[in-house]
Amino acid sequence: MKPTLLILAAGMGSRYGGLKQADPVGPSGEVMLDYSIFDAIRAGFGKIVFVIRREFAAEFESGVASRFADRIPVGFAYQSLDDLPEGFSVPAGRTKPWGTTQAILAARHEVAENFCAINADDFYGREAFALMADQLADTDPLARPARYAMAGFRLSQTLSEHGSVARGICRVDPDGHLQSVEEMTGIVPTETGAENREDDQLPVPLTGGELVSMNFWGFTPQIFGHLDRQFRDFLTARGGEQKSECYIPTCVDALIQGGEASVRVLETASKWFGVTYREDKPV
């Protein structure tokens, strides 16, 4: 069965200031995800599923997704603030979604095959999709421990000159398997490489050569059970907070440390680009 491409498009883009997933960047009005879908179809993906917010459904389905309906099957899943496991509720005053873990869980009823999850507003490059399609086609969906994958990009190729970015810094063993992921949410370029300024009092120097996760993940359907359990644990510990988010790299790292999954790192020379800030768009 051909793998599915799961596109996480529910974010409003708070730092960017608008629905950037539908903002044209190409010479003929292409949006960023047009390039991802084009490369995915060439690589052999068989279906596209968009994770979006219901309040943007009409705009998104008519203005973006309709362009692909005659080329590849298209489905939709909806991320909502109150889509929580039984026994949990949204704390008073919270308006922020719960992060990429919840976004992928939103597609649990739409995806039954191996799949690749990506951000809607990032450009990943042709090679990344080709490597992932081959990996997913050769992965047993019932393997124990679960066999997952991620595309790895060099940190220096993923930074913005206009503000800080969040990246998952990866450690990889000699056999090409992910050992750990450390989420850093305040990385900026410097003259000597980069620096994580998440804590202004304790900045962390980086070389720029680190391998990073750009939320380009290859999963089997087993991931839904894994994420459901981890999301419950997250809500138990931090569900009362106003802005806390449950990140996929953090969940994957826990699965690796617990021996429940192995993750093959597909190192790619593809050029990554993302529009994190409005000032990034002209480039």
N, C-alpha and C positions, 0 to 999 in steps of 0.2 A: 504494500500500500504506500502510495506517495505521501511524503510528510506534509504537514500543514504549516503555514506561516501565520503565527499569532502576532498581531500588531497592536501594541499597547498605545492607544490614542485617546485615553480618557483625561489626560492632564490638561489643565487650562494653560500651563506655562506661566506660572506666577511671576518669574523673573523676566520673562519675555514680554508679558502684558497682552495676552489675547490668545485666540485659538490658533496657535502657530501651525498646527498640523494641516490646516486648510489655507495657509498663507503661501501664495505662489513664490517660487524662487527660480524656476527654470526659464529659458528663453521663449517657451511657448505656453507659459503659465503652469508648468509642472510644479507640484508640491513635493516635499522631500520624500514622502513615502511612495510616490510614483516610481522613483528610481529603485527603491527596495523591491517593489513588486515586480518590476521589469526584470531585475536581476534574479529574483526568486523563481519566476516562471522559466527563465533560461536555464536555471540550475536544476529544475525538475520538481519543484514543489507543486502539489496537486490541489490545494485549497487555501483560501485566505479567510481568516477570521479576525475581525476588528473588535477590540474592546473599547467601548466609548461610553460617554454619559448619556442618559436618556434625554436630557434637555437639549443636547446637540444632535440628536439622532436624525432629524429631518434634514438639517443643513449638511451633516456629514454624509448621509446615505445618498442624497441627491447631488451633492457637489463634489464628492471624492470617490466614494465606493462604486457609484454607478458606472464609472469609466471602465471597470474591469469585469463587469457581470457577463459580458459576451466572450471573455477570454479564459476565465477560471471561476469555479464555484466560490461564492462569497457568503460568509455568515457574519452574525453580529452577537456580541455578548455585552452586557451592560454592567459597569462598575457603579455602585451606589453606596453612599455612606452607611446606609442601614442594612446592607447585605452582610450580616454577621451570623456566626454560628449561634445555635440555640443557647440561651442563657446569657447572652451578652447584649448590650444596648449602647446607643450612641450617647456620650456624656453631654450634658447641657452646654450649649454654646459652641460645640465643635462643628466646623464646616469643612475641614480639610479631609480628603479621602485618606485611606489607610496605607497607601503605598503599592509598590509593584507586586508584592505577594498577593494582596487582595485582588489586584487587577488580573493576574493569571488565574486565580481561583474563580473569578467571574466567568471564565470560559470552560469550566468543568463539564457543563452540559452540551458544549458545542464541539469539543475536540476529543476524539476517541483513538487517535493514531499518534505516532511520534511527531513531535512538532518543534519548531524553532520560534522562540519569543524574542521580539525586538521592540525598540522604541519607534514610535511613528515619526519622530522629528529628527532622526539621525541618518546620515549617509554612511553606509558601511563598506561599499565596494563589492564588485562582482566576485572576487576570489572568496570572500567570507561566506557568501551564499553557496558557492560551489562546494567548498570544503564541508560545510554543515550538511548539505543535502546528501553528499556521499556518506558522511558519518551516520546520519539518521537512517539511511536506507540499509545500513549494515548493522544496526543495533537491535538486539533482541528486546522487545518491550517488556518481557517477563523476567529478565535477568535479575539475579540476586547476588550481591547488592546491585541496586539500580545503576545503569550505565547512562550517564549524562555527558554533556559536552558544552564547551563555550569557545567563542572566538576571542583570541587575545590580541590586543593592540598595544603599541608602545605609548607610554604616558605622554611623551613629548609631542606626539602626533594628535593629541586629543584635547589640548588646552585652549582656552579663550584668552585673548588679550584684554577683554573688557570686563572681567570679573572672575570670581571663584567658581569652581566646578566640583561636583561630587564624582569620585571614582572608586572602584573596588580594586585595591592593590593586591596582586596575586603572587603567591609563591608556588613554583612548579617543580616537581621532582624530575630526576634525569630521564624518566620514562615518559615524560610529557603529561603527567597527571597533576591536577590541581591539588595542592596541599592545604592552602588556606586562602581566604579572602578577607582583607581588612578594609572596611568602608571608611573613606576619608571624604569629608563633605566641604572642605574649604581650600582646595588646591589652586594655587596661582603659579604662573611662570615666573622664574627669576633668572638672573644673569648666569647662574651656575646650574640651572636645571629647573627645579620647581620646589614648592614648599606648601605644606598643609598648614593653614592658619585657622583651622577650626577652633583652636584655643589660642588666642592672641598671646597669652603668657607663655605658652609652650609650643612654638612652631616646630614642625617636623620637616627637616630637610630631605629632599628627594633628588635623584640624579636626572630624572626624565626618561631613563631607560627602562623603568619598571614596566612589567607586563600588567595591563589593567583589563578589567571587565567593563564592557560598554553595554551591558544588558543585551548581549547577543548569545542566547542560551539554547542548547538543544536538550529536549526532555522527552521522556516516554510518559504515557498516561499515569504511571506510578507517582509522578510528582504531585498530582492533586491530593492524594492521601497524605503525602509528606507535608505539603504546605498547609493543609487543613489543620493538622495537629500543631504545627509550629505557629500558625496564626492564632489558634486558641491559647497557646502558651504566651504569646505576645500580648494578647488582649488581657489575659489574667494579670500580667505584670505591669502593663502600661496603658491599658484601655481607657483609663480615666483621664489621660492627658489630652490636651487640645491639639497638638501638632505632631505627635509621635507617628512614625511610619515604620512599617515592617518591610525591610528590603530583601529582595531575592538573594543578593550575594551573602547576606548574613544567614539566611536559611540554608543555602547550599553549603556554606562553610560548616554549619552545625551537622548537616548530613554526612559530610566527609569525616569530620572528627568523630562522629558516632558510628562510622563504618557502614552506614546505610546506603551510601552511593559512592561511586568513583566518577570523576569528571575529567574527560580528555580535553586538553587545551589545544585548540587548533590555531596555532600562531599564524597570523596573516600579515602580509605586506600591504594589504588594502589601506587606502587613505581614508581615515575616519573624519567626518565633519559633522558638526551639529550647530544649530542656531539656538544657543542658550540665551543670548541677549539680543535685543534689536540691532545693536551695533555689529553683530556678527553677520547679519543678512547680506549687506553689500558684498562682502568677501565671498 
